[in-house]
Amino acid sequence: MSTTGIVYRPRRLRATPGMRRLVAETRLHPADLVLPLFVKEGLTEPAPLASMPGQVQHTEESLVEAVRAARDAGLGGVMLFGIPTVKDANGSQADAADGILQRALRASRKVLDEVPEGTATPVLMADTCLDEFTDHGHCGVLTADGRVDNDATLTRYASMAVAQAKAGADVISPSGMMDGQVAMIRDALDDADFLDTSILAYSAKYASAYYGPFREAVDSELKGDRKTYQMDFANAREGLREADLDLAEGADIVLVKPAGSYLDVLRAVADRSDVPVAAYQVSGEYAMIEAAGANGWIDRDRAVLESVTSIKRAGADVILTYWALELAEWIK
């Protein structure tokens, strides 16, 4: 024993950058990361988002370049959100063959296929929800008295899923938190012979204040809130039940959203899931770090890396983050 009486010295493993790198328990890789992208019909040039510095609503042309950049950076995937010129009560443009999201998917598919056969490219994911397409901003169709009609919405989701698969999506991503959405979509995809098209289920999606900037990004028409279908942020066990139901219905990946304030839920879902687990670092999480960094209150780059690494440490196999391209460059 040393003269100081200290037997254990964990600081030895923190002594140098090389040692810290050697013993790091959690590592990020570009293939872990998915880049969310917004494409707006009718734009002639990208439109910067004031609440999300560095992010834009893309034109159809600039979206193609962003997907190409994601491909060249080795990202694991891209998630596309479409914003139509015309919105209506049923979100009719959501499943239109010539709708903005389907056009964006076809153009992205072409970019991702511009590589030798067998080359790993980002997985093409589509947001499967009605909120971007409805004139009331809810994630489903409404009853006469203004409530979201769960079962009528499922029919719309099924049609959207098939339209997205036909347009080239590898992954269908129901994010509306309707009961039975995974089973309905799986049946529709299988009936249309899209047996290999995967479902990423937004399983534990909370009614969160952190979605604020996203609503600017998709030109949301929402009045009120989504608390009757998105989850209460006070509840963790309920999130596990939702994930269990989606797994039973055939989800290929389950997702927790938001990520940063729900790491406990993420860890618990990861501990019980037998499929990959994803987490979405949402617009408000992005905006807070960007704003604090711009004001000099925190070290922006270190906060970005720490926040995303913590999501991976908590159990996420796949991370949706607006910093995906930047992180991939840092990791390289």
TASUL-V721049 format. One record per backbone hydrogen bond with DSSP energy under -0.5 kcal/mol. NH is the residue of the N-H (numbers start at 1). CO is the residue of the C=O. If there is no record, write none. Layout:
BEGIN
NH	CO
NH	CO
END
This chain:
BEGIN
5	2
7	5
12	9
13	10
14	11
15	12
20	16
21	17
22	18
23	19
24	21
32	29
33	30
34	319
35	77
36	34
37	79
38	56
39	81
40	58
41	83
43	40
47	57
48	46
49	55
50	48
52	49
55	52
57	47
58	38
58	56
63	59
64	60
65	61
66	62
67	63
68	64
69	65
70	66
71	67
72	68
73	69
74	70
74	71
75	70
76	30
76	33
77	33
78	123
79	35
80	78
80	125
81	37
83	39
84	82
88	133
91	88
94	91
95	92
99	96
103	99
104	100
105	101
106	102
107	103
108	104
109	105
110	106
111	107
112	108
113	109
114	111
115	113
119	116
123	76
125	78
125	123
126	171
127	80
128	173
129	127
130	139
133	130
134	130
135	88
143	147
146	143
149	141
149	147
150	148
153	149
154	150
155	151
156	152
157	153
158	154
159	155
160	156
161	157
162	158
163	159
164	160
165	161
166	162
167	163
168	165
169	164
170	124
171	124
172	198
173	126
175	128
181	178
184	180
185	181
186	182
187	183
188	184
189	185
190	186
191	187
192	188
193	190
194	189
195	193
197	194
198	170
200	172
201	199
201	253
202	174
202	200
203	201
203	255
204	255
205	203
206	204
206	257
207	231
208	206
211	208
212	209
214	211
215	211
215	212
216	212
216	213
217	213
218	214
219	216
220	215
223	136
229	226
230	226
231	205
235	232
236	234
239	236
240	236
241	237
242	238
243	239
244	240
245	241
246	242
247	243
248	244
249	245
250	246
250	247
251	246
252	199
253	199
254	276
255	201
256	278
257	204
258	280
259	280
262	259
263	260
266	262
267	263
268	264
269	265
270	266
271	267
272	268
272	269
273	269
276	252
278	254
279	318
280	256
281	279
281	320
282	280
284	210
286	282
287	283
288	284
289	285
290	286
291	287
292	288
293	289
294	290
295	291
296	293
297	292
298	292
300	298
303	299
304	300
305	301
306	302
307	303
308	304
309	305
310	306
311	307
312	308
313	309
314	310
315	312
316	311
317	277
318	277
319	32
320	279
321	34
321	319
324	321
327	323
328	324
329	325
330	326
331	327
332	328
END
